[in-house]
Structures are given as structure tokens and as C-alpha cells.
Amino acid sequence: MEWGRAKKFVIVLLVLLNVCLAVLNYQQERVGAMTASQERAIFEVLSRNGITMYTDLITETQPMSRLSVMVPSYTKEELERTFFDGEKTVVVPGKTSMVYRSDQIEMILEGAYGQLEFTDVETGAGETTRGSAVQLAETYMNGIKSAFPDFVSADVMDTEDGYCVEFYQKYDGHSVFSNWFKIYVCAQGIYRVEFSYCQIIGYQGDKKDIFYADEALLTFMQALLRQETTESEVTVNRMELGYDLVEQTESVSGGTLNLVPCYRIDTMELDTPYIINAYTCQVVS
């Protein structure tokens, strides 16, 4: 009889211990979460300074490591297979860049940056729709995904000749802002492709605490107010946490670079986004 009571006591004790551990784990996961009062405060401060948030606020963050990448080194055959449908090209070497030419495409490659011009596509004739431009751009990206995987469409911008569809690479759920493609589309088709790409190696170093999103928004607001030419009313339509290159180092083929966690803040009124270093909470120039 006494043994039965002892077993029940031990079982109850273990259940209580598991509940306590679950609560502690939950609290540990919530360390990186903003409070409701922090959310209300940042919305109020932004509003008083003419800034409207038209997107969700990032309310939870966790420590993040740097991301190590490498500037790729392409062979002529790889470039022809990926960008020229296997067609042979003429190569014109330069001091810092290489130019590859076929009958219909000219490609300039310099470090991590590349640009293609489709010389047979006439711009300025006819009109295209946003939907057809996105579809054409996504078809193009699907055709090169074996060499450039995990890119997703991020934005569509109006241009003088049509639209520019922008893509970013995703890694472990985060956007890599320094790995991007811009596909320019007119009524006659794709007339230009620009990209910046480094091959992702993996995480580098220990995880470090990052600033909360409200602190990044305050940095953004202060930088905005210092610019006299900025619109009096600004609407933030996107805020995302990802990785970007903050050190302005020369991108040499085979060289290794480290990306850091950054907040990207897009507005409806400004053409270029604000990039905030999440480690230092400073604007990336």
C-alpha cells in the first residue's frame, strides 16, 4: 500500500517537473520577443514623425550568426550553358571584367556582378502588364535555377519601358539581400538582366544578439529626418530581416566574404530601401 502511494507521488512529481521545464523553455524562447508596450510606443513615435507602418512589425528575434559566401568563378562553358542556351560566345577580356557575346546577347561579368543585354529585343514599342512581366521573369529564373537556386520574387517596379521584377535568394528562411536578380521586361520580352551573386558556404562564427525591429525603425526614422529632400509623409510597406554585405570590399573570384544580419525597410515613396545592420543598429551606406 505504501509502495503504491510512493509511485503516485513520484509520477505527480515528474509531471510537475515537466510542466516547469516546459514553462522555462517557453520563457527562454520569448526572450527575443517585443512587448506590447514596445509595439505601441514605436507606432506612436513613427506616426508623430509622419511615418506610417503598412506592414507587419517583426516582433520576435533570435541571436544570429554571420553568413559566409564565396565569389563564384565561372567557366566559359558554364556561362554559355546557363545564359546563352549553349550557344558559343566570343570573349573580350577587360582590366576588371569579361565580356561574352553571342548573336543576340551581350554579357558583362565583373566579380559577383553580371549584366546581360538582349540586343534583339526592341524596347519602347507596345505595352505589357505587370502579371505577364512577372510570369516571364519567373520563367526565366526557373530556367537558370540549377546554377542559381532558391530565388523568389520580392518586388515589381515600373520602368520607362515596362517593369523590373526583383528576386532574392532564400537561405534557411532568410532573404540574402546581396544575392539578387533584376529582370527587365518590355512588351517584346526580357531586354536586360542584372544580378549580384555569391555562393553560400554556411554560417560563420557564434550566434550574436541582434537589435529589435523597433530600434531599427528608430534608426531609420532618424536617418530619414536628416534628409531634407525626403517626403513629409512616408509609408513603410515592407520590413524584412535577412543578410547583406556591409563591408565594401572588392569582390574577387574565389574570395570569401561574410554577410551580417540586416533589416531591410522599403517605403512607397523612396526608390531605394534602407538597410540597417542588425548587430550595430546603424544604416549601411
Buried (B, 14 or more C-beta within 10 A) or exposed (E): EEEEEEEEEEEEEEEEEEEEEEEEEEEEEEEBEBEEEBBEBBBEBBEEBBBBBEBEBBBEBEEBBBBBBBBBEBEEEEBBBBBBEEEEBEEEEEEEBBBBBBEEBBBBBBBBBBBBBBEEBBBEEEEBEBEEBBEBBBEBBEEBEEBBEBBEBBBBEEBEBBBBBBBBBBBEEBBBBBBBBBBBBBBBBBBBBBBBBBBBEEBBEEEEEBBBBBBBBBBBBEBBEEEEEBEEEBBBBBBBBBBBBBEEEEBEEEBEBBBBBBBBBBBEEBEEBBBBBBBEBBBBE
